[in-house]
Amino acid sequence: MDIGLLNAKEASKVLFGTDSKTAYQRTLRLMKANKIKTISDGRRMFVIKSDLDKMLGASDDNPKSTL
């Protein structure tokens, strides 16, 4: 079973459409402020793709993310 974990750079691309430094830092701030549900593995943080899609309101018929 593939959970679909995204790192901060991948999550920033889904959220903001780019993985620029600014978008990456915004994503990290959201993750650290617990605005986005994360899973931690030591220092690394991951976002569950399905949770991110739910947060953005994506459905199976009309997905907003491209990853």
C-alpha positions as CSV (number, residue, x, y, z in Angstrom):
1,M,0.0,0.0,0.0
2,D,1.5,3.3,-1.1
3,I,0.7,6.1,1.4
4,G,1.8,8.9,-0.9
5,L,4.1,10.9,1.2
6,L,5.4,14.3,0.0
7,N,8.4,16.1,1.2
8,A,8.2,19.9,1.8
9,K,9.5,20.7,-1.7
10,E,6.9,18.4,-3.4
11,A,4.1,19.8,-1.1
12,S,5.1,23.4,-2.0
13,K,4.6,22.5,-5.7
14,V,1.1,21.1,-4.9
15,L,0.1,24.1,-2.7
16,F,1.6,27.0,-4.6
17,G,2.4,25.6,-8.1
18,T,6.1,26.1,-7.7
19,D,9.0,24.8,-5.7
20,S,10.8,28.1,-5.5
21,K,12.7,29.0,-2.3
22,T,9.9,31.3,-1.2
23,A,7.2,28.7,-1.7
24,Y,9.3,26.0,0.0
25,Q,9.8,28.3,3.1
26,R,6.1,29.1,3.2
27,T,5.4,25.3,3.2
28,L,7.9,24.7,6.0
29,R,6.3,27.4,8.1
30,L,2.8,25.9,7.6
31,M,4.2,22.4,8.5
32,K,5.9,23.7,11.6
33,A,2.9,25.6,12.7
34,N,0.8,22.5,12.4
35,K,-1.5,24.1,9.7
36,I,-0.6,21.0,7.6
37,K,-0.7,17.6,9.1
38,T,2.7,16.0,9.0
39,I,4.6,12.8,9.7
40,S,8.1,13.2,11.1
41,D,11.0,10.8,10.7
42,G,13.7,12.4,12.9
43,R,14.3,15.8,11.3
44,R,12.5,15.1,8.1
45,M,8.8,16.0,7.8
46,F,6.4,14.5,5.2
47,V,2.9,15.4,4.2
48,I,0.3,12.7,3.4
49,K,-0.8,13.5,-0.2
50,S,-4.4,12.5,0.5
51,D,-4.6,14.8,3.5
52,L,-3.2,17.6,1.4
53,D,-5.8,16.9,-1.3
54,K,-8.6,16.9,1.3
55,M,-7.3,20.2,2.6
56,L,-7.4,21.8,-0.8
57,G,-10.8,20.3,-1.5
58,A,-9.7,18.0,-4.4
59,S,-12.0,15.2,-5.3
60,D,-11.3,12.0,-7.3
61,D,-13.2,13.5,-10.2
62,N,-11.3,16.8,-10.2
63,P,-7.8,16.5,-8.7
64,K,-5.9,19.8,-8.1
65,S,-2.5,18.4,-7.6
66,T,-0.3,17.1,-10.4
67,L,2.0,14.8,-8.4
